[in-house]
Amino acid sequence: MATRDYLFKVLVIGDNNVGKTALVQRYVNDKFSKHYKATVGVDFAVKVLQWSDTETVRLQLWDIAGQERFTSMTRIYYKEAAGCLLLFDVMNMTTFKNCLFWKQDLDSKLMSADGRPIPCVLLASKCDLSPWEMTNESIDQFSKGNGFVCWVDTSAKENKNINEAVSILVSKMMNRPSPDGVYQGGHIQLDSVPKGRQQSFCC
């Protein structure tokens, strides 16, 4: 039986202190800390998934510092990326508003081979905290209006929806059809999305 290996570069972007490093560390190493040093430039992590009996997916996760949006370095960091996770902090409205600038910066500097923006999933980070400074409806409208695959509420602390959100992005990068057409930019109810067979076997 023929096997296939996939290698994808995935950007993890958003303002400072929205939880990018916490999300990557939880996803790759299943670890969480309340205290992370601010990322300088970019950090890297690798995750290997056994996607199916015949498919292996290797993800290169690029955790890009929040201040990089204001420099010309993002063009270099974005190069050859296949997908993106864009985070905002549900307790900080400014980080949500700045997602527009991040998305515009991404779309202006990087396109997929077919000339379209690369797939990007919007993550409502720190969803275990309350009260949120934005409504589900406002996030939904923003996500649908700016070309996101979908948006997902996540918590690195509680390990909520991180694996599932990345799996949605991987499916899009692999050009797999959406289950029942659910990826239309809106909020994904993850308990309604079929679980993939993918399992991590290497960090």
C-alpha positions as CSV (number, residue, x, y, z in Angstrom):
1,M,0.0,0.0,0.0
2,A,1.5,3.3,-1.1
3,T,2.1,5.9,1.7
4,R,2.2,9.7,1.4
5,D,4.0,12.2,3.5
6,Y,2.9,15.8,3.7
7,L,4.9,18.8,5.1
8,F,3.1,22.0,5.9
9,K,4.4,25.3,7.3
10,V,1.8,26.8,9.6
11,L,1.9,30.4,10.9
12,V,0.8,31.2,14.4
13,I,0.1,34.9,14.5
14,G,-1.7,37.6,16.6
15,D,-0.9,40.4,19.0
16,N,1.4,40.0,22.0
17,N,0.1,38.0,25.0
18,V,-2.8,36.4,23.1
19,G,-1.6,32.9,23.9
20,K,0.3,31.9,20.8
21,T,3.2,30.2,22.6
22,A,0.9,28.6,25.1
23,L,-1.2,27.1,22.3
24,V,1.9,25.8,20.5
25,Q,3.4,24.3,23.6
26,R,0.1,22.6,24.5
27,Y,-0.4,21.3,21.0
28,V,3.2,20.0,20.5
29,N,4.2,19.0,24.0
30,D,0.9,18.8,25.9
31,K,2.3,21.3,28.5
32,F,0.9,24.5,29.9
33,S,2.5,27.3,31.9
34,K,1.2,30.7,33.0
35,H,4.6,32.2,32.4
36,Y,6.1,32.4,29.0
37,K,8.8,34.7,27.9
38,A,7.8,37.1,25.1
39,T,8.7,35.6,21.7
40,V,11.5,37.6,19.9
41,G,11.2,37.3,16.2
42,V,9.9,33.7,15.7
43,D,10.0,30.4,17.5
44,F,9.7,27.0,15.8
45,A,8.0,23.7,16.8
46,V,7.3,20.5,14.9
47,K,4.4,18.2,15.2
48,V,4.0,14.9,13.3
49,L,0.6,13.3,12.8
50,Q,-0.4,9.9,11.6
51,W,-3.3,11.3,9.6
52,S,-4.5,7.9,8.2
53,D,-3.1,4.4,7.6
54,T,-1.2,5.7,4.6
55,E,-0.7,9.4,5.3
56,T,1.7,11.2,7.6
57,V,1.5,14.9,8.1
58,R,4.4,17.0,9.4
59,L,3.6,20.5,10.7
60,Q,6.2,23.2,11.1
61,L,4.6,25.7,13.5
62,W,6.0,29.2,13.2
63,D,5.2,31.2,16.4
64,I,5.6,34.8,15.3
65,A,6.1,37.6,17.8
66,G,3.2,40.0,18.1
67,Q,5.2,43.1,17.4
68,E,6.3,41.7,14.0
69,R,3.1,43.1,12.4
70,F,4.8,46.5,12.5
71,T,7.9,45.4,10.7
72,S,8.9,44.2,7.2
73,M,10.0,40.9,8.6
74,T,6.6,39.2,8.2
75,R,7.1,38.8,4.5
76,I,10.2,36.6,5.2
77,Y,8.4,34.7,7.9
78,Y,5.3,34.1,5.9
79,K,7.2,32.7,2.8
80,E,6.0,29.2,1.7
81,A,3.5,28.9,4.5
82,A,0.5,26.6,3.7
83,G,-1.9,27.6,6.5
84,C,-2.3,30.0,9.4
85,L,-3.8,30.2,12.9
86,L,-4.7,33.7,13.9
87,L,-5.3,34.3,17.7
88,F,-7.0,36.9,19.7
89,D,-7.6,37.2,23.5
90,V,-11.3,37.1,24.4
91,M,-10.6,39.4,27.3
92,N,-9.0,42.0,25.2
93,M,-11.0,43.8,22.5
94,T,-7.9,45.4,20.9
95,T,-6.4,42.1,20.1
96,F,-9.7,41.1,18.3
97,K,-9.8,44.4,16.3
98,N,-6.1,43.9,15.3
99,C,-6.9,40.6,13.7
100,L,-8.1,42.6,10.7
101,F,-4.6,44.1,10.3
102,W,-2.9,40.7,10.7
103,K,-5.2,39.1,8.1
104,Q,-4.7,41.9,5.7
105,D,-0.9,41.8,6.2
106,L,-1.0,38.0,5.6
107,D,-3.2,38.2,2.5
108,S,-1.1,41.0,1.0
109,K,2.1,39.1,1.3
110,L,1.2,35.5,0.7
111,M,-1.0,33.6,-1.7
112,S,-1.4,29.9,-2.4
113,A,-0.4,28.3,-5.7
114,D,-3.9,28.9,-7.1
115,G,-3.7,32.6,-6.3
116,R,-6.1,32.6,-3.4
117,P,-5.3,33.4,0.3
118,I,-3.9,30.5,2.3
119,P,-6.4,28.9,4.6
120,C,-6.6,30.6,8.0
121,V,-8.5,29.6,11.1
122,L,-9.4,32.3,13.7
123,L,-9.0,31.2,17.3
124,A,-10.7,32.9,20.2
125,S,-8.0,32.2,22.8
126,K,-8.4,31.9,26.6
127,C,-12.0,31.0,26.2
128,D,-12.0,29.6,29.7
129,L,-12.0,33.2,31.0
130,S,-14.9,35.6,31.3
131,P,-16.5,37.9,30.6
132,W,-15.6,38.0,26.9
133,E,-15.2,41.5,25.5
134,M,-16.8,40.5,22.2
135,T,-19.9,38.6,21.3
136,N,-20.1,35.4,19.3
137,E,-22.1,37.2,16.7
138,S,-19.4,39.9,16.2
139,I,-16.7,37.2,15.9
140,D,-18.9,35.3,13.5
141,Q,-19.5,38.3,11.3
142,F,-15.8,39.2,11.3
143,S,-14.7,35.6,10.4
144,K,-17.2,35.3,7.6
145,G,-16.5,38.7,6.2
146,N,-12.7,38.3,6.1
147,G,-12.2,34.9,4.5
148,F,-11.5,32.7,7.4
149,V,-12.1,29.0,7.2
150,C,-14.0,29.2,10.5
151,W,-13.5,30.4,14.1
152,V,-13.0,28.2,17.1
153,D,-12.9,29.0,20.8
154,T,-9.8,27.5,22.4
155,S,-8.1,27.3,25.8
156,A,-4.4,26.2,26.1
157,K,-4.9,26.0,29.9
158,E,-7.8,23.6,29.6
159,N,-6.6,22.0,26.4
160,K,-9.9,22.8,24.7
161,N,-10.4,22.5,21.0
162,I,-6.7,23.0,20.0
163,N,-6.2,19.6,18.4
164,E,-9.6,19.9,16.6
165,A,-8.9,23.4,15.3
166,V,-5.6,22.4,13.9
167,S,-7.2,19.3,12.3
168,I,-9.6,21.5,10.5
169,L,-6.7,23.6,9.1
170,V,-4.8,20.5,8.1
171,S,-7.9,19.2,6.2
172,K,-8.0,22.5,4.3
173,M,-4.3,22.4,3.5
174,M,-4.8,18.9,2.2
175,N,-7.7,20.1,0.1
176,R,-10.1,17.7,1.7
177,P,-13.8,18.4,1.4
178,S,-15.5,19.9,4.4
179,P,-17.9,17.6,6.3
180,D,-21.4,18.6,5.2
181,G,-20.0,22.0,4.0
182,V,-19.7,23.2,7.6
183,Y,-16.5,25.4,7.0
184,Q,-18.1,28.6,5.8
185,G,-16.3,31.0,8.0
186,G,-18.6,30.8,11.0
187,H,-18.2,29.3,14.5
188,I,-17.5,25.5,14.4
189,Q,-19.4,23.5,17.0
190,L,-16.6,20.9,17.3
191,D,-18.8,18.2,18.9
192,S,-20.7,18.1,15.5
193,V,-17.5,17.7,13.4
194,P,-16.5,14.1,12.7
195,K,-13.3,13.2,14.6
196,G,-10.4,12.3,12.4
197,R,-8.2,9.3,12.9
198,Q,-5.0,11.4,13.2
199,Q,-2.9,10.8,16.2
200,S,0.4,12.4,17.2
201,F,3.3,10.0,17.4
202,C,6.2,12.4,17.5
203,C,6.9,15.9,18.8
